[in-house]
Amino acid sequence: MIQARKLRELRDAAGFTLRQMAELLDEDERALAALESADAPLDPELLDRCARAFGMTVERLLSDDAVQAPALLLFRSLNPEVISELRARRAHFGLGDFLRGLCAMGLSLDDVHVRQSTGWSCVAACVCMVRRRRGERVEEPAILEAWAPEARSP
């Protein structure tokens, strides 16, 4: 089944184990394994959750270029602890919604790039970028404290 194969391809492209992908999607690990092996029908809600987490539409998720999505590269570059923290804060869906919005407006990440000369993590830069786009006040020390502990002053 094509949809089941796509879930596995996306998981591999993001560098996730089955357990990490199940955690990210709030899905039971055994159920996800059954979905990937086409032993169970795919739930449209799960497809949407997966597309949302990876910052794309369901149509793109099922397309041939889905593995080129920017969120997959971002997830590959993060360590498992950061991914768990993103999931715990539900920030992975916020990031996915932001990326979906960019695509809907015909923009790419290059169009809204935040310079990272300060040693900020990618996540801290994305949080800052999202808040600026919303018109919110960006308090960089607070963002660094929450998202980029490696950049804190001693």
PyMOL commands that set and color helices and strands:
alter all, ss='L'
color gray80, all
select helices_A, chain A and resi 2-14+18-24+29-36+44-53+58-61+66-68+70-77+80-88+91-104+109-112+122-133+140-147+149-151
alter helices_A, ss='H'
color red, helices_A
deselect
rebuild
show_as cartoon
